[in-house]
Each structure stands twice: as C-alpha cells, then as structure tokens.
Amino acid sequence: MVRQREFDEGKALDAAMRVFWEKGFEASSLNDLTFEMGIQRPSLYAAFGDKKQLFETALRKYTQLHASDIRSKLQKGKTVKESFRFLLVGIVEEEYAIGPSKGCFCINTMVELAPHDEKFEILTREHQMYLATIFQEKIEQGVHSGELAGDTNIKALAQGLVITLIGLTVMMKARPERSFADNAIQMALTMIK
C-alpha cells in the first residue's frame, strides 16, 4: 500500500522557492530547505528529487509566475509606452518598498549557476526569450493600433526592453538613488516611438 504524502507539495515548493530566492542554490542547505518546507529529507527526496531537482522545479514555477505577472502588468497601461512605464516604475517602487532586495530569482540564477551549468543557462535564456515574446506582443499591438510606427523593429525593441528590465532589476539590489533609476527608465522609454 502506497503512503499518501502528509504535506502540501505546493506549499512546500513555495517555501523552497523562497529559500532559494533569498540565499541562492549554493548557500541553501538541506537543513534550511527542510525546515522552511516543514518536511523531512526523505519526504523532500521522494517528492522533489535531490536539491538540484528541487531548485529546477522551484525555478520553473517562479518563471511561470513571473511571466504571468509581467503580462498582467503590461495590460494596465492605455498605451504601449504607458504600459512599459508602469512595468519599469513598478519594479523601482516595489524594491524601495520591500526592504532589502532579493532581486529576481531567475536573474539571480543566471548570475550564480548559468555560467557553469548548461541546464540553468538554457532555462534562464528561455525565460528571457519568453519575456521578449510577451514584450513583442505588446509592441505589435501598438504598431497595429497606429501608436507606434509601422517600421518599428519589434523584435529588437522587445529585446532591448528585456535587457532594460534585467538591468534595472539587478541595479535595484544596490539601492541607487531614486533619480538614477528614474533617469534610466526615462531614457529606456525613448526607445518606444
């Protein structure tokens, strides 16, 4: 007879994601993980595999949530430019409001693991490309509505805005002066014509 799991896998995964997001892969010990997840090591292994498999599962969940959040935020503006302003200013305001910044779990992984682990290089690059696709969809709406010029290089603009998003997110970990971030956003938005 198979024993049923005595814990909520979704909640345990959310807890693991928070630990990895705050500490990174290397600094997150199994003790940290099992304590925060409220489970024992055998349960962790049975449900999620080893630490690296758990990290990958947490990262995949994060990237799905992150992409959904980005898509939702881009729907709040009346124009393409307003939508991207809302997204970028929101990142700055959120980081100043929450205390010490954890940054973006995916970007943290890009820095920590992607340079020497092909799997995480691919996973983080896929997320960047997916964000570029979301941005392209928004920019295409602006071209079709006439807000943006018909000769707009949609793909290049989307990729430039993804780099802006990543750079801004990383920069916010160092808590620059607000005017520094605001100036960077204003300059980035000049790409949208």
BELNOR-V49250 format. One record per helix or strand. SS is the DSSP state (alpha for helix, beta for strand). FROM is the first residue (numbers start at 1). TO is the last residue. If there is no record, write none. Layout:
# BELNOR-V49250
ss;from;to
SS;FROM;TO
SS;FROM;TO
This chain:
# BELNOR-V49250
ss;from;to
alpha;9;27
alpha;30;37
alpha;41;48
alpha;51;74
alpha;80;98
alpha;105;112
alpha;118;145
alpha;154;172
alpha;178;189
